[in-house]
Amino acid sequence: MSFERGDGAAAVVLRAVRTQGPVTRDRLPSATGLSAATVNRQLQALERLGLVRERPDLIAAGAIGRPKIPLTIDRDRFCVIAIHIGARSTLLVVADLGGRLLQTAAMSTPTGPVGPALALIARRAALEAASFTHRVPLWAGAAVGGEVYDDGSVDHAQLGWRRAPVGQVLSDELGLPVSVSPHVQAMAAAELLLAGSGDSSGVDLLFYVRETVGLATTIDGRVQRRPGNIGHLPVAAPLLSGSADAKLQDVVGRKVFDQAVAAGANVNDVLDERARVLGEAVALVRDLINPDRVVLAGQVFAEHPHGLAPVQAAFDAASTLPPMELSPPRFGARVQEGAAMVVSLGAIYADPIGALQDARV
């Protein structure tokens, strides 16, 4: 899937209500750049579908007339099912239409034949959503590592998946439209669409490192569809790899770390080496692309006792460009939940009326 803010009138109005609400009708024309007549037509459609609602309880003192009744996104009628499939664990999330996390649960990512594994994930996700009996599920989304094809199938080396029919199986099991996206691109989209990002102009890089490594690029508020594969970058990590030459993908993940410690390496020395390797890799890519901002996501960046400081120090030493502060994601430790939520909400935000027609609500 692609993460578009949506240029249609309904998408523009919904975005203004979602990001600026409670907002009154008379403020929306200036907020959206649309005429008052167009705004009112879109609001009628969005209210009829249950996406937007009036909030007379929030009317300001002295305000008179319907144009002064505040509007908000309806957070109570619908929900989405959001799934993050990782190499070792899978997160199951239920969220409202505003991107508020309602419930989350974790399970070990099933191994074995891909069909039964995906069916098990779907059934567990459905159980999480079923606890919200007053909400109607609208859409489901899966953020997953590896390569995602346009038909929702996935290649995932760590899981042994080749053209795994992720979208089809989840849709069949859940009875919902399903969007599937590479998780690193989804994390970048969550920074834009859900986390209250301010200035979206310029170029952003988001690096993700946990059991896998990845890179997403955002240009002027649009996440680039082509995933960034940085696992092949050469690194010098003798403690983690046992040799002077290795690839970045070969020196990340819990198994590699535990093996280095089991072989006799000091834990702090291994942590220092990994921080140095990551900082140097980020600096290499930064110097090639020269972005405006760099975001570091994933548990590996946070595991050093001194946080991001050793990565920043290695980055500063290796980069040839002017100093830049590396930033954590706005979702913090919940970056994977944010990625899953934005995949499930992206189609609704981009084309709210069309999405609800697809969902047959």
C-alpha positions in Angstrom: 0.0 0.0 0.0 1.0 3.6 -0.4 0.6 6.1 2.4 -1.1 9.2 1.0 -2.6 12.0 3.0 -5.5 12.1 0.5 -6.2 15.0 -1.7 -10.0 14.4 -2.2 -12.4 16.8 -0.5 -13.7 14.2 2.0 -10.1 13.2 3.0 -9.1 16.8 3.4 -12.1 17.6 5.6 -11.7 14.4 7.7 -8.0 15.3 8.2 -8.8 18.8 9.4 -11.4 17.4 11.9 -9.1 14.7 13.1 -6.0 16.9 13.6 -7.7 20.1 14.7 -10.8 18.9 16.4 -12.9 19.9 18.2 -13.3 22.4 15.3 -16.4 24.3 14.3 -17.9 24.3 10.7 -17.1 28.0 10.2 -13.4 27.4 10.7 -13.1 24.5 8.3 -13.1 26.4 5.0 -10.0 28.3 6.0 -8.4 25.2 7.5 -9.0 23.1 4.3 -8.9 25.7 1.5 -12.3 24.5 0.4 -15.5 26.5 -0.1 -18.1 26.5 2.6 -20.5 24.6 0.4 -18.0 21.9 -0.4 -17.1 21.5 3.3 -20.8 21.2 4.2 -21.4 18.5 1.6 -18.4 16.5 2.8 -19.4 16.9 6.4 -22.9 15.6 5.6 -21.4 12.5 4.0 -18.9 11.9 6.8 -21.6 12.3 9.5 -24.0 10.0 7.7 -21.2 7.3 7.5 -20.5 7.8 11.2 -16.9 9.1 10.8 -17.6 12.6 12.2 -20.0 13.8 14.8 -21.3 17.0 16.3 -20.4 17.8 19.9 -23.0 20.2 21.3 -21.6 19.5 24.8 -18.5 21.4 23.7 -20.1 24.6 22.5 -18.3 27.7 23.7 -20.3 30.1 26.0 -22.2 32.6 23.9 -21.8 30.7 20.6 -25.0 30.6 18.6 -26.1 28.5 15.6 -25.0 25.2 14.0 -21.8 26.7 12.5 -20.5 27.1 16.1 -21.2 23.5 17.1 -17.8 21.7 17.5 -17.1 18.6 15.3 -14.8 15.7 16.2 -14.0 12.4 14.6 -16.3 9.7 16.0 -14.0 7.6 18.2 -16.7 5.4 19.6 -18.6 3.7 16.7 -15.8 1.9 14.8 -12.4 0.3 15.4 -9.6 -1.1 13.3 -7.5 -4.3 13.8 -3.8 -3.6 13.5 -1.1 -6.4 13.4 2.7 -6.1 13.5 4.3 -9.4 12.5 7.9 -9.5 13.7 10.5 -12.2 13.3 10.1 -13.3 16.9 6.9 -11.7 18.2 3.6 -10.4 16.8 1.6 -7.5 18.3 -2.2 -7.5 18.0 -3.7 -4.0 18.3 -7.2 -2.6 18.4 -7.5 1.2 17.7 -10.1 3.8 17.2 -10.4 6.0 14.1 -8.3 8.7 15.6 -5.3 6.4 16.1 -5.9 5.9 19.8 -4.7 2.5 21.0 -7.5 0.7 22.7 -5.9 -2.6 23.4 -2.7 -4.5 22.6 -1.5 -8.0 23.1 1.6 -9.9 22.1 2.1 -13.5 20.9 5.1 -15.4 19.6 5.1 -15.3 15.8 3.9 -18.8 14.8 6.3 -21.0 12.9 5.5 -23.8 10.5 3.3 -23.7 7.4 2.4 -20.2 6.5 -1.3 -20.7 6.1 -2.0 -22.1 9.6 0.4 -19.5 11.1 -1.4 -16.6 9.5 -4.8 -18.0 10.4 -3.8 -18.3 14.0 -2.6 -14.7 14.1 -6.0 -13.6 12.6 -8.0 -15.6 15.1 -6.1 -14.1 18.0 -6.6 -10.6 16.6 -10.3 -11.2 16.1 -10.5 -12.2 19.8 -8.9 -8.9 20.8 -11.4 -7.0 18.7 -14.4 -9.0 19.9 -14.0 -7.6 23.4 -15.2 -4.3 22.1 -18.8 -5.4 21.4 -20.1 -1.9 20.8 -17.6 -1.1 18.0 -17.8 -2.2 14.4 -14.4 -3.3 12.9 -13.8 -1.4 9.7 -10.4 -2.4 8.4 -7.4 -4.5 9.2 -3.8 -3.8 8.6 -0.6 -5.8 8.8 2.9 -4.2 9.1 5.5 -6.8 8.5 9.3 -7.1 7.8 10.6 -8.3 4.5 9.3 -7.5 1.0 5.6 -6.8 0.4 4.1 -7.2 -3.0 1.1 -5.2 -4.4 -1.2 -8.2 -3.9 -0.4 -8.3 -0.1 1.9 -11.3 -0.3 5.2 -11.2 1.6 8.7 -12.5 1.4 10.3 -12.8 4.9 13.7 -14.5 5.1 13.7 -14.9 8.9 10.3 -16.6 8.8 11.0 -18.6 5.7 8.1 -17.0 3.9 8.0 -16.8 0.1 5.0 -15.0 -1.4 3.1 -15.7 1.8 -0.5 -14.7 1.2 -0.7 -12.4 4.2 -3.4 -10.1 3.0 -5.6 -12.8 1.6 -5.5 -15.1 4.6 -6.1 -12.3 7.1 -9.0 -10.9 5.0 -10.6 -14.4 4.7 -10.3 -15.0 8.4 -11.3 -11.6 9.6 -13.9 -10.8 7.0 -12.5 -7.3 6.5 -10.5 -5.4 3.9 -6.8 -5.8 4.7 -3.8 -3.5 3.9 -0.3 -4.9 4.1 2.9 -2.8 4.3 6.6 -3.1 5.0 6.9 -2.2 8.7 9.7 0.4 8.3 7.7 2.4 5.8 4.7 2.1 8.1 6.7 3.5 11.0 7.7 6.5 8.9 4.0 7.0 7.9 3.0 6.8 11.6 5.4 9.7 12.3 3.5 11.7 9.7 -0.1 10.7 10.1 -0.5 9.7 13.7 2.2 11.3 15.9 1.4 14.9 15.4 4.4 15.6 13.2 4.9 19.3 12.7 6.9 20.4 9.6 6.6 17.6 7.0 8.7 19.4 4.4 12.1 18.2 3.4 13.6 14.7 3.6 13.4 12.4 6.6 15.2 9.1 7.1 13.9 6.5 9.5 16.2 3.6 10.5 14.8 0.5 12.1 17.0 -2.1 13.9 15.7 -5.0 15.9 15.9 -8.5 14.5 16.0 -7.0 11.1 17.3 -3.7 9.7 15.5 -1.3 7.4 15.3 2.2 6.1 12.4 4.4 5.1 12.6 7.7 3.3 10.0 10.5 3.5 10.1 13.4 1.0 7.8 16.4 1.7 5.3 14.4 3.7 5.2 11.4 1.4 6.7 8.0 2.3 8.6 6.6 -0.6 7.2 3.2 -1.6 10.5 1.5 -2.4 11.9 0.0 0.8 15.5 0.8 1.8 17.6 -2.3 2.2 20.7 -1.5 4.3 21.4 -5.0 5.7 24.1 -5.5 3.2 26.2 -2.5 4.4 29.8 -3.6 5.4 30.6 -3.2 9.0 33.6 -3.8 11.3 32.3 -5.8 14.3 34.8 -8.4 15.4 33.0 -9.1 18.7 29.6 -9.6 17.2 30.7 -11.4 14.0 33.9 -13.1 14.9 35.7 -11.4 12.0 36.8 -8.0 10.8 34.4 -7.9 7.9 30.6 -8.5 8.2 27.3 -7.2 7.0 25.0 -5.0 9.1 22.2 -7.6 9.1 24.6 -10.2 10.5 25.4 -8.2 13.7 21.9 -7.3 14.9 19.4 -9.3 16.8 19.2 -11.0 20.1 20.8 -14.3 18.9 23.9 -12.6 17.6 24.3 -10.6 20.8 23.9 -13.7 23.1 26.4 -15.7 21.0 29.0 -13.0 21.4 28.6 -12.9 25.1 28.5 -16.7 25.4 31.8 -16.7 23.5 33.4 -14.7 26.3 33.0 -11.1 25.2 32.2 -8.6 27.9 28.6 -7.4 27.7 29.5 -3.7 27.9 32.1 -4.2 25.1 29.5 -5.8 22.9 27.0 -3.1 23.5 29.7 -0.4 22.8 30.6 -2.2 19.5 27.1 -2.5 18.4 26.4 1.2 19.1 29.5 2.2 17.2 28.5 0.0 14.2 25.0 1.5 14.1 26.2 5.1 14.4 28.7 4.5 11.6 26.1 2.9 9.3 23.6 5.7 9.9 26.4 8.3 9.2 27.2 6.5 5.9 23.6 6.7 4.6 23.1 10.2 6.0 26.2 11.5 4.1 24.9 9.9 0.9 21.4 11.3 1.1 21.9 14.5 3.2 18.4 14.5 4.8 16.9 17.1 7.0 16.0 14.8 9.9 17.1 11.3 11.0 14.9 9.1 13.2 16.2 5.9 14.9 13.6 3.3 15.8 13.8 -0.2 17.2 14.8 -1.9 20.4 18.4 -2.2 19.6 19.0 1.5 19.6 17.6 1.7 23.1 19.4 -1.2 24.7 22.7 0.5 25.6 22.8 1.7 29.2 23.5 5.2 27.9 20.6 5.2 25.4 21.3 6.9 22.1 24.4 8.8 23.3 27.0 6.2 22.1 25.2 5.9 18.7 25.2 9.7 18.4 28.9 9.8 19.3 29.8 7.3 16.6 27.6 9.1 14.1 29.3 12.4 14.9 32.7 10.9 14.5 31.9 9.2 11.2 29.8 11.8 9.4 31.5 14.4 7.2 28.4 16.7 7.1 27.5 19.4 9.7 26.3 18.1 13.1 22.8 16.7 13.3 20.9 15.4 16.3 19.5 11.9 15.9 15.9 11.6 17.1 13.9 8.8 18.6 10.4 8.1 17.1 7.5 10.2 18.4 5.8 6.9 19.3 8.7 5.9 21.5 8.6 2.3 22.6 5.2 1.9 20.9 6.6 2.5 17.4 5.5 -1.0 16.3 2.0 -0.4 17.4 2.0 2.9 15.6 3.2 1.2 12.4 0.4 -1.4 12.6 -2.3 1.3 13.3 -1.3 3.5 10.4 -1.5 0.5 8.0 -5.1 -0.2 9.1 -6.1 3.5 9.1 -4.3 4.6 6.0 -7.0 3.6 3.5 -9.7 5.3 5.6 -7.7 8.5 5.9 -6.8 8.6 2.1 -10.4 8.0 0.9 -12.9 7.8 3.7 -16.0 7.4 1.6 -14.5 4.8 -0.7 -13.0 2.9 2.2 -16.4 2.6 4.0 -17.9 1.4 0.7 -15.2 -1.3 0.5 -15.9 -2.2 4.1 -19.6 -2.5 3.2 -20.6 -0.6 6.3 
